[in-house]
Amino acid sequence: MPGGWCDVNISVGENVVKKVKEEAGFDVIPEKIIAIQDRAKHNLPVYAYGVCKIFIQCSVIKGEFKKNIETTDCSYFSENILPTLALEKNNEEQIKMCFAAYRAKNWTTLFD
């Protein structure tokens, strides 16, 4: 799951498009906000500063993965067979939430 800090003076939508291109090589269209989470409530270790995490569902338009300084591999995975996760970034509960949002016809953004 591509991600990263939001850059100054660009919108959340512009940021997600930029980060996915940089980290995965894909052009995407952001479609819906799945959740806005307080990182301290969902991921360890707790940081000395607050972080707001925004999970955004996107559609891939085009592109292909190229190994880069931030990402060494790219693959799709099923909900029941997860890759090794960097739990300080995303955990199993968050991945399952994203799969549930993808399947839902009328997902309501979670604020947690």
C-alpha positions in Angstrom: 0.0 0.0 0.0 1.7 3.2 -1.1 1.7 6.0 1.4 3.7 8.8 2.8 3.7 12.2 4.4 1.5 14.8 2.7 3.6 17.4 0.9 3.1 21.1 1.6 0.8 23.0 -0.7 -0.8 20.1 -2.5 -4.2 18.5 -1.7 -4.7 15.1 -0.3 -5.9 13.9 -3.7 -2.9 15.3 -5.5 -0.6 13.8 -2.8 -2.0 10.3 -3.2 -1.6 10.5 -7.0 2.0 11.6 -6.6 2.9 9.0 -3.9 1.5 6.1 -5.9 3.4 7.2 -9.0 6.6 7.6 -7.0 6.4 4.4 -5.0 4.5 2.0 -7.3 4.8 3.5 -10.8 1.0 3.6 -11.4 -1.2 6.5 -12.5 -4.3 6.4 -10.3 -7.6 8.2 -9.8 -8.6 8.6 -6.1 -12.2 7.4 -5.7 -13.2 7.5 -2.1 -11.9 8.1 1.4 -12.1 4.8 3.3 -11.1 6.1 6.7 -9.3 8.9 8.6 -7.6 7.4 11.6 -5.5 8.7 14.5 -2.3 6.7 14.1 -1.8 6.4 17.8 -5.0 4.4 18.2 -4.1 1.9 15.5 -0.4 1.5 15.0 2.7 1.0 17.2 5.0 2.3 18.3 3.3 5.5 19.4 5.1 8.6 18.0 5.9 11.7 20.0 3.8 13.7 17.6 0.3 13.2 16.2 -0.3 11.6 12.8 -3.6 11.5 10.9 -3.8 8.6 8.4 -6.1 8.8 5.4 -6.9 5.6 3.6 -8.0 6.3 0.0 -9.3 3.8 -2.5 -7.9 4.4 -6.0 -8.4 3.0 -9.5 -5.3 2.2 -11.5 -5.4 3.8 -15.0 -2.0 2.8 -16.3 1.6 2.2 -15.5 3.9 -0.5 -14.4 6.1 -1.1 -11.3 9.7 -0.3 -11.4 12.0 -1.0 -8.5 13.0 2.3 -6.8 14.6 3.8 -3.8 11.4 3.4 -1.7 9.9 0.2 -3.1 11.7 -3.0 -4.0 8.7 -5.2 -5.0 5.0 -4.8 -6.0 2.3 -7.4 -6.0 -1.4 -7.8 -5.3 -2.5 -10.0 -2.5 -5.7 -11.5 -1.2 -7.4 -10.6 2.1 -6.7 -14.0 3.5 -3.1 -14.3 2.5 -1.3 -11.1 3.5 2.3 -10.3 2.9 4.6 -9.5 5.8 3.4 -6.1 7.0 5.3 -3.1 8.4 2.9 -2.9 11.3 4.0 0.6 12.2 2.5 1.7 8.9 -0.4 -0.7 8.2 -1.8 -3.6 10.2 -4.1 -6.5 9.4 -7.2 -4.7 10.8 -6.5 -1.7 8.4 -6.0 -4.0 5.4 -9.2 -5.8 6.1 -11.0 -2.5 6.5 -9.8 -1.5 3.0 -11.0 -4.8 1.5 -14.4 -4.3 3.2 -14.6 -0.8 1.7 -13.7 -2.1 -1.8 -16.6 -4.7 -1.6 -19.2 -2.3 -0.1 -21.6 -0.6 -2.5 -22.2 2.3 -0.1 -19.2 2.6 2.2 -19.3 5.3 4.9 -16.0 6.9 5.7 -14.7 5.9 9.1 -13.5 8.6 11.5 -11.4 6.9 14.2 
